[in-house]
Amino acid sequence: MQFGRTFEEFEVGAVYKHWPGKTVTEYDDHLFCLLTMNHHPLHMDS
C-alpha cells in the first residue's frame, strides 16, 4: 500500500496546500541544521 505521491507525480510550479499550513523560512532551515548538526554548505550558505 502506498501513501501520498511518488517523486514523478509532482509538477514544477504546482502548489500543494496542507493543513495546518506552515511556510519554512530561512530561520527554520538554519535552526534545524544547527539542531541536527547538519553543517553541509548546501544548507548553510546563502
mmCIF file as Biopython writes it, N, C-alpha, C and O atoms, coordinates in Angstrom:
data_model
#
loop_
_atom_site.group_PDB
_atom_site.id
_atom_site.type_symbol
_atom_site.label_atom_id
_atom_site.label_alt_id
_atom_site.label_comp_id
_atom_site.label_asym_id
_atom_site.label_entity_id
_atom_site.label_seq_id
_atom_site.pdbx_PDB_ins_code
_atom_site.Cartn_x
_atom_site.Cartn_y
_atom_site.Cartn_z
_atom_site.occupancy
_atom_site.B_iso_or_equiv
_atom_site.auth_seq_id
_atom_site.auth_asym_id
_atom_site.pdbx_PDB_model_num
ATOM 1   N N  . MET A ? 1  ? 0.845  -1.176 0.000   1.0 0.0 1  A 1 
ATOM 2   C CA . MET A ? 1  ? 0.000  0.000  0.000   1.0 0.0 1  A 1 
ATOM 3   C C  . MET A ? 1  ? 0.889  1.236  0.000   1.0 0.0 1  A 1 
ATOM 4   O O  . MET A ? 1  ? 1.835  1.325  0.782   1.0 0.0 1  A 1 
ATOM 5   N N  . GLN A ? 2  ? 0.590  2.175  -0.863  1.0 0.0 2  A 1 
ATOM 6   C CA . GLN A ? 2  ? 1.382  3.391  -0.984  1.0 0.0 2  A 1 
ATOM 7   C C  . GLN A ? 2  ? 0.580  4.587  -0.488  1.0 0.0 2  A 1 
ATOM 8   O O  . GLN A ? 2  ? -0.599 4.734  -0.807  1.0 0.0 2  A 1 
ATOM 9   N N  . PHE A ? 3  ? 1.235  5.437  0.296   1.0 0.0 3  A 1 
ATOM 10  C CA . PHE A ? 3  ? 0.611  6.659  0.782   1.0 0.0 3  A 1 
ATOM 11  C C  . PHE A ? 3  ? 1.242  7.849  0.076   1.0 0.0 3  A 1 
ATOM 12  O O  . PHE A ? 3  ? 2.450  7.855  -0.164  1.0 0.0 3  A 1 
ATOM 13  N N  . GLY A ? 4  ? 0.456  8.839  -0.254  1.0 0.0 4  A 1 
ATOM 14  C CA . GLY A ? 4  ? 0.990  10.049 -0.856  1.0 0.0 4  A 1 
ATOM 15  C C  . GLY A ? 4  ? 1.369  9.873  -2.310  1.0 0.0 4  A 1 
ATOM 16  O O  . GLY A ? 4  ? 0.837  9.016  -3.015  1.0 0.0 4  A 1 
ATOM 17  N N  . ARG A ? 5  ? 2.312  10.713 -2.746  1.0 0.0 5  A 1 
ATOM 18  C CA . ARG A ? 5  ? 2.726  10.735 -4.144  1.0 0.0 5  A 1 
ATOM 19  C C  . ARG A ? 5  ? 4.164  10.253 -4.282  1.0 0.0 5  A 1 
ATOM 20  O O  . ARG A ? 5  ? 4.945  10.298 -3.332  1.0 0.0 5  A 1 
ATOM 21  N N  . THR A ? 6  ? 4.493  9.798  -5.469  1.0 0.0 6  A 1 
ATOM 22  C CA . THR A ? 6  ? 5.885  9.491  -5.769  1.0 0.0 6  A 1 
ATOM 23  C C  . THR A ? 6  ? 6.525  10.746 -6.352  1.0 0.0 6  A 1 
ATOM 24  O O  . THR A ? 6  ? 5.822  11.694 -6.701  1.0 0.0 6  A 1 
ATOM 25  N N  . PHE A ? 7  ? 7.826  10.760 -6.459  1.0 0.0 7  A 1 
ATOM 26  C CA . PHE A ? 7  ? 8.552  11.920 -6.962  1.0 0.0 7  A 1 
ATOM 27  C C  . PHE A ? 7  ? 8.080  12.316 -8.352  1.0 0.0 7  A 1 
ATOM 28  O O  . PHE A ? 7  ? 7.944  13.503 -8.651  1.0 0.0 7  A 1 
ATOM 29  N N  . GLU A ? 8  ? 7.833  11.338 -9.190  1.0 0.0 8  A 1 
ATOM 30  C CA . GLU A ? 8  ? 7.441  11.604 -10.572 1.0 0.0 8  A 1 
ATOM 31  C C  . GLU A ? 8  ? 6.061  12.255 -10.682 1.0 0.0 8  A 1 
ATOM 32  O O  . GLU A ? 8  ? 5.756  12.862 -11.709 1.0 0.0 8  A 1 
ATOM 33  N N  . GLU A ? 9  ? 5.234  12.146 -9.663  1.0 0.0 9  A 1 
ATOM 34  C CA . GLU A ? 9  ? 3.880  12.698 -9.708  1.0 0.0 9  A 1 
ATOM 35  C C  . GLU A ? 9  ? 3.816  14.192 -9.378  1.0 0.0 9  A 1 
ATOM 36  O O  . GLU A ? 9  ? 2.785  14.827 -9.602  1.0 0.0 9  A 1 
ATOM 37  N N  . PHE A ? 10 ? 4.905  14.759 -8.850  1.0 0.0 10 A 1 
ATOM 38  C CA . PHE A ? 10 ? 4.925  16.189 -8.544  1.0 0.0 10 A 1 
ATOM 39  C C  . PHE A ? 10 ? 5.207  16.980 -9.813  1.0 0.0 10 A 1 
ATOM 40  O O  . PHE A ? 10 ? 5.947  16.528 -10.686 1.0 0.0 10 A 1 
ATOM 41  N N  . GLU A ? 11 ? 4.612  18.166 -9.909  1.0 0.0 11 A 1 
ATOM 42  C CA . GLU A ? 11 ? 4.776  19.022 -11.077 1.0 0.0 11 A 1 
ATOM 43  C C  . GLU A ? 11 ? 5.493  20.303 -10.680 1.0 0.0 11 A 1 
ATOM 44  O O  . GLU A ? 11 ? 5.257  20.848 -9.602  1.0 0.0 11 A 1 
ATOM 45  N N  . VAL A ? 12 ? 6.366  20.778 -11.555 1.0 0.0 12 A 1 
ATOM 46  C CA . VAL A ? 12 ? 7.093  22.024 -11.309 1.0 0.0 12 A 1 
ATOM 47  C C  . VAL A ? 12 ? 6.097  23.176 -11.244 1.0 0.0 12 A 1 
ATOM 48  O O  . VAL A ? 12 ? 5.249  23.329 -12.123 1.0 0.0 12 A 1 
ATOM 49  N N  . GLY A ? 13 ? 6.210  23.990 -10.187 1.0 0.0 13 A 1 
ATOM 50  C CA . GLY A ? 13 ? 5.350  25.158 -10.033 1.0 0.0 13 A 1 
ATOM 51  C C  . GLY A ? 13 ? 4.004  24.882 -9.390  1.0 0.0 13 A 1 
ATOM 52  O O  . GLY A ? 13 ? 3.244  25.815 -9.131  1.0 0.0 13 A 1 
ATOM 53  N N  . ALA A ? 14 ? 3.693  23.624 -9.128  1.0 0.0 14 A 1 
ATOM 54  C CA . ALA A ? 14 ? 2.408  23.285 -8.514  1.0 0.0 14 A 1 
ATOM 55  C C  . ALA A ? 14 ? 2.420  23.696 -7.041  1.0 0.0 14 A 1 
ATOM 56  O O  . ALA A ? 14 ? 3.467  23.687 -6.395  1.0 0.0 14 A 1 
ATOM 57  N N  . VAL A ? 15 ? 1.258  24.053 -6.524  1.0 0.0 15 A 1 
ATOM 58  C CA . VAL A ? 15 ? 1.106  24.426 -5.121  1.0 0.0 15 A 1 
ATOM 59  C C  . VAL A ? 15 ? 0.252  23.365 -4.448  1.0 0.0 15 A 1 
ATOM 60  O O  . VAL A ? 15 ? -0.859 23.073 -4.892  1.0 0.0 15 A 1 
ATOM 61  N N  . TYR A ? 16 ? 0.780  22.790 -3.373  1.0 0.0 16 A 1 
ATOM 62  C CA . TYR A ? 16 ? 0.061  21.758 -2.626  1.0 0.0 16 A 1 
ATOM 63  C C  . TYR A ? 16 ? -0.254 22.320 -1.248  1.0 0.0 16 A 1 
ATOM 64  O O  . TYR A ? 16 ? 0.657  22.600 -0.468  1.0 0.0 16 A 1 
ATOM 65  N N  . LYS A ? 17 ? -1.521 22.485 -0.947  1.0 0.0 17 A 1 
ATOM 66  C CA . LYS A ? 17 ? -1.935 23.067 0.331   1.0 0.0 17 A 1 
ATOM 67  C C  . LYS A ? 17 ? -2.130 21.954 1.359   1.0 0.0 17 A 1 
ATOM 68  O O  . LYS A ? 17 ? -2.732 20.918 1.080   1.0 0.0 17 A 1 
ATOM 69  N N  . HIS A ? 18 ? -1.603 22.204 2.552   1.0 0.0 18 A 1 
ATOM 70  C CA . HIS A ? 18 ? -1.719 21.258 3.659   1.0 0.0 18 A 1 
ATOM 71  C C  . HIS A ? 18 ? -2.325 21.980 4.852   1.0 0.0 18 A 1 
ATOM 72  O O  . HIS A ? 18 ? -2.223 23.201 4.968   1.0 0.0 18 A 1 
ATOM 73  N N  . TRP A ? 19 ? -2.943 21.236 5.716   1.0 0.0 19 A 1 
ATOM 74  C CA . TRP A ? 19 ? -3.465 21.815 6.944   1.0 0.0 19 A 1 
ATOM 75  C C  . TRP A ? 19 ? -2.731 21.194 8.112   1.0 0.0 19 A 1 
ATOM 76  O O  . TRP A ? 19 ? -2.575 19.973 8.099   1.0 0.0 19 A 1 
ATOM 77  N N  . PRO A ? 20 ? -2.280 21.890 9.092   1.0 0.0 20 A 1 
ATOM 78  C CA . PRO A ? 20 ? -2.169 23.336 9.098   1.0 0.0 20 A 1 
ATOM 79  C C  . PRO A ? 20 ? -0.976 23.767 8.251   1.0 0.0 20 A 1 
ATOM 80  O O  . PRO A ? 20 ? 0.060  23.102 8.240   1.0 0.0 20 A 1 
ATOM 81  N N  . GLY A ? 21 ? -1.126 24.854 7.560   1.0 0.0 21 A 1 
ATOM 82  C CA . GLY A ? 21 ? -0.061 25.320 6.673   1.0 0.0 21 A 1 
ATOM 83  C C  . GLY A ? 21 ? 1.090  25.944 7.439   1.0 0.0 21 A 1 
ATOM 84  O O  . GLY A ? 21 ? 0.880  26.557 8.486   1.0 0.0 21 A 1 
ATOM 85  N N  . LYS A ? 22 ? 2.300  25.794 6.931   1.0 0.0 22 A 1 
ATOM 86  C CA . LYS A ? 22 ? 3.482  26.431 7.515   1.0 0.0 22 A 1 
ATOM 87  C C  . LYS A ? 22 ? 4.469  26.687 6.396   1.0 0.0 22 A 1 
ATOM 88  O O  . LYS A ? 22 ? 4.798  25.792 5.618   1.0 0.0 22 A 1 
ATOM 89  N N  . THR A ? 23 ? 4.930  27.907 6.327   1.0 0.0 23 A 1 
ATOM 90  C CA . THR A ? 23 ? 5.980  28.249 5.387   1.0 0.0 23 A 1 
ATOM 91  C C  . THR A ? 23 ? 7.313  28.067 6.089   1.0 0.0 23 A 1 
ATOM 92  O O  . THR A ? 23 ? 7.536  28.644 7.153   1.0 0.0 23 A 1 
ATOM 93  N N  . VAL A ? 24 ? 8.195  27.279 5.515   1.0 0.0 24 A 1 
ATOM 94  C CA . VAL A ? 24 ? 9.517  27.060 6.098   1.0 0.0 24 A 1 
ATOM 95  C C  . VAL A ? 24 ? 10.390 28.244 5.706   1.0 0.0 24 A 1 
ATOM 96  O O  . VAL A ? 24 ? 10.649 28.484 4.527   1.0 0.0 24 A 1 
ATOM 97  N N  . THR A ? 25 ? 10.835 28.974 6.718   1.0 0.0 25 A 1 
ATOM 98  C CA . THR A ? 25 ? 11.650 30.163 6.482   1.0 0.0 25 A 1 
ATOM 99  C C  . THR A ? 25 ? 13.134 29.803 6.522   1.0 0.0 25 A 1 
ATOM 100 O O  . THR A ? 25 ? 13.504 28.686 6.881   1.0 0.0 25 A 1 
ATOM 101 N N  . GLU A ? 26 ? 13.969 30.759 6.151   1.0 0.0 26 A 1 
ATOM 102 C CA . GLU A ? 26 ? 15.415 30.552 6.223   1.0 0.0 26 A 1 
ATOM 103 C C  . GLU A ? 26 ? 15.832 30.297 7.671   1.0 0.0 26 A 1 
ATOM 104 O O  . GLU A ? 26 ? 16.712 29.477 7.932   1.0 0.0 26 A 1 
ATOM 105 N N  . TYR A ? 27 ? 15.199 30.998 8.609   1.0 0.0 27 A 1 
ATOM 106 C CA . TYR A ? 27 ? 15.477 30.786 10.033  1.0 0.0 27 A 1 
ATOM 107 C C  . TYR A ? 27 ? 15.169 29.346 10.437  1.0 0.0 27 A 1 
ATOM 108 O O  . TYR A ? 27 ? 15.966 28.715 11.132  1.0 0.0 27 A 1 
ATOM 109 N N  . ASP A ? 28 ? 14.017 28.821 10.008  1.0 0.0 28 A 1 
ATOM 110 C CA . ASP A ? 28 ? 13.648 27.440 10.321  1.0 0.0 28 A 1 
ATOM 111 C C  . ASP A ? 28 ? 14.698 26.468 9.800   1.0 0.0 28 A 1 
ATOM 112 O O  . ASP A ? 28 ? 15.086 25.528 10.493  1.0 0.0 28 A 1 
ATOM 113 N N  . ASP A ? 29 ? 15.157 26.705 8.565   1.0 0.0 29 A 1 
ATOM 114 C CA . ASP A ? 29 ? 16.158 25.831 7.957   1.0 0.0 29 A 1 
ATOM 115 C C  . ASP A ? 29 ? 17.461 25.867 8.744   1.0 0.0 29 A 1 
ATOM 116 O O  . ASP A ? 29 ? 18.046 24.821 9.025   1.0 0.0 29 A 1 
ATOM 117 N N  . HIS A ? 30 ? 17.921 27.073 9.103   1.0 0.0 30 A 1 
ATOM 118 C CA . HIS A ? 30 ? 19.170 27.197 9.854   1.0 0.0 30 A 1 
ATOM 119 C C  . HIS A ? 30 ? 19.043 26.568 11.238  1.0 0.0 30 A 1 
ATOM 120 O O  . HIS A ? 30 ? 19.962 25.885 11.692  1.0 0.0 30 A 1 
ATOM 121 N N  . LEU A ? 31 ? 17.936 26.786 11.901  1.0 0.0 31 A 1 
ATOM 122 C CA . LEU A ? 31 ? 17.736 26.216 13.227  1.0 0.0 31 A 1 
ATOM 123 C C  . LEU A ? 31 ? 17.743 24.693 13.171  1.0 0.0 31 A 1 
ATOM 124 O O  . LEU A ? 31 ? 18.374 24.043 14.005  1.0 0.0 31 A 1 
ATOM 125 N N  . PHE A ? 32 ? 17.048 24.125 12.195  1.0 0.0 32 A 1 
ATOM 126 C CA . PHE A ? 32 ? 17.022 22.669 12.046  1.0 0.0 32 A 1 
ATOM 127 C C  . PHE A ? 32 ? 18.427 22.131 11.765  1.0 0.0 32 A 1 
ATOM 128 O O  . PHE A ? 32 ? 18.824 21.105 12.317  1.0 0.0 32 A 1 
ATOM 129 N N  . CYS A ? 33 ? 19.173 22.825 10.907  1.0 0.0 33 A 1 
ATOM 130 C CA . CYS A ? 33 ? 20.539 22.386 10.596  1.0 0.0 33 A 1 
ATOM 131 C C  . CYS A ? 33 ? 21.426 22.442 11.838  1.0 0.0 33 A 1 
ATOM 132 O O  . CYS A ? 33 ? 22.236 21.542 12.060  1.0 0.0 33 A 1 
ATOM 133 N N  . LEU A ? 34 ? 21.279 23.482 12.641  1.0 0.0 34 A 1 
ATOM 134 C CA . LEU A ? 34 ? 22.080 23.588 13.856  1.0 0.0 34 A 1 
ATOM 135 C C  . LEU A ? 34 ? 21.695 22.517 14.873  1.0 0.0 34 A 1 
ATOM 136 O O  . LEU A ? 34 ? 22.566 21.932 15.516  1.0 0.0 34 A 1 
ATOM 137 N N  . LEU A ? 35 ? 20.411 22.260 15.022  1.0 0.0 35 A 1 
ATOM 138 C CA . LEU A ? 35 ? 19.957 21.256 15.984  1.0 0.0 35 A 1 
ATOM 139 C C  . LEU A ? 35 ? 20.377 19.844 15.594  1.0 0.0 35 A 1 
ATOM 140 O O  . LEU A ? 35 ? 20.660 19.015 16.459  1.0 0.0 35 A 1 
ATOM 141 N N  . THR A ? 36 ? 20.418 19.572 14.297  1.0 0.0 36 A 1 
ATOM 142 C CA . THR A ? 36 ? 20.770 18.228 13.822  1.0 0.0 36 A 1 
ATOM 143 C C  . THR A ? 36 ? 22.243 18.122 13.450  1.0 0.0 36 A 1 
ATOM 144 O O  . THR A ? 36 ? 22.696 17.081 12.975  1.0 0.0 36 A 1 
ATOM 145 N N  . MET A ? 37 ? 22.997 19.217 13.671  1.0 0.0 37 A 1 
ATOM 146 C CA . MET A ? 37 ? 24.427 19.271 13.364  1.0 0.0 37 A 1 
ATOM 147 C C  . MET A ? 37 ? 24.694 18.955 11.893  1.0 0.0 37 A 1 
ATOM 148 O O  . MET A ? 37 ? 25.677 18.293 11.559  1.0 0.0 37 A 1 
ATOM 149 N N  . ASN A ? 38 ? 23.822 19.427 11.037  1.0 0.0 38 A 1 
ATOM 150 C CA . ASN A ? 38 ? 23.963 19.258 9.601   1.0 0.0 38 A 1 
ATOM 151 C C  . ASN A ? 38 ? 24.550 20.554 9.050   1.0 0.0 38 A 1 
ATOM 152 O O  . ASN A ? 38 ? 23.813 21.491 8.742   1.0 0.0 38 A 1 
ATOM 153 N N  . HIS A ? 39 ? 25.867 20.607 8.928   1.0 0.0 39 A 1 
ATOM 154 C CA . HIS A ? 39 ? 26.545 21.841 8.532   1.0 0.0 39 A 1 
ATOM 155 C C  . HIS A ? 39 ? 27.011 21.802 7.084   1.0 0.0 39 A 1 
ATOM 156 O O  . HIS A ? 39 ? 27.982 22.470 6.727   1.0 0.0 39 A 1 
ATOM 157 N N  . HIS A ? 40 ? 26.340 21.039 6.261   1.0 0.0 40 A 1 
ATOM 158 C CA . HIS A ? 40 ? 26.708 20.974 4.847   1.0 0.0 40 A 1 
ATOM 159 C C  . HIS A ? 40 ? 26.475 22.346 4.210   1.0 0.0 40 A 1 
ATOM 160 O O  . HIS A ? 40 ? 25.442 22.968 4.459   1.0 0.0 40 A 1 
ATOM 161 N N  . PRO A ? 41 ? 27.412 22.827 3.394   1.0 0.0 41 A 1 
ATOM 162 C CA . PRO A ? 41 ? 27.259 24.153 2.774   1.0 0.0 41 A 1 
ATOM 163 C C  . PRO A ? 41 ? 25.976 24.313 1.966   1.0 0.0 41 A 1 
ATOM 164 O O  . PRO A ? 41 ? 25.480 25.428 1.809   1.0 0.0 41 A 1 
ATOM 165 N N  . LEU A ? 42 ? 25.441 23.226 1.459   1.0 0.0 42 A 1 
ATOM 166 C CA . LEU A ? 42 ? 24.199 23.302 0.698   1.0 0.0 42 A 1 
ATOM 167 C C  . LEU A ? 42 ? 23.084 23.933 1.531   1.0 0.0 42 A 1 
ATOM 168 O O  . LEU A ? 42 ? 22.236 24.647 0.995   1.0 0.0 42 A 1 
ATOM 169 N N  . HIS A ? 43 ? 23.082 23.674 2.833   1.0 0.0 43 A 1 
ATOM 170 C CA . HIS A ? 43 ? 22.037 24.189 3.713   1.0 0.0 43 A 1 
ATOM 171 C C  . HIS A ? 43 ? 22.412 25.522 4.358   1.0 0.0 43 A 1 
ATOM 172 O O  . HIS A ? 43 ? 21.539 26.338 4.652   1.0 0.0 43 A 1 
ATOM 173 N N  . MET A ? 44 ? 23.686 25.739 4.576   1.0 0.0 44 A 1 
ATOM 174 C CA . MET A ? 44 ? 24.104 26.867 5.399   1.0 0.0 44 A 1 
ATOM 175 C C  . MET A ? 44 ? 24.517 28.102 4.605   1.0 0.0 44 A 1 
ATOM 176 O O  . MET A ? 44 ? 24.414 29.212 5.128   1.0 0.0 44 A 1 
ATOM 177 N N  . ASP A ? 45 ? 24.978 27.957 3.370   1.0 0.0 45 A 1 
ATOM 178 C CA . ASP A ? 45 ? 25.433 29.109 2.590   1.0 0.0 45 A 1 
ATOM 179 C C  . ASP A ? 45 ? 24.256 29.819 1.942   1.0 0.0 45 A 1 
ATOM 180 O O  . ASP A ? 45 ? 23.265 29.197 1.560   1.0 0.0 45 A 1 
ATOM 181 N N  . SER A ? 46 ? 24.387 31.120 1.829   1.0 0.0 46 A 1 
ATOM 182 C CA . SER A ? 46 ? 23.330 31.907 1.177   1.0 0.0 46 A 1 
ATOM 183 C C  . SER A ? 46 ? 23.484 31.872 -0.317  1.0 0.0 46 A 1 
ATOM 184 O O  . SER A ? 46 ? 22.688 32.477 -1.034  1.0 0.0 46 A 1 
#
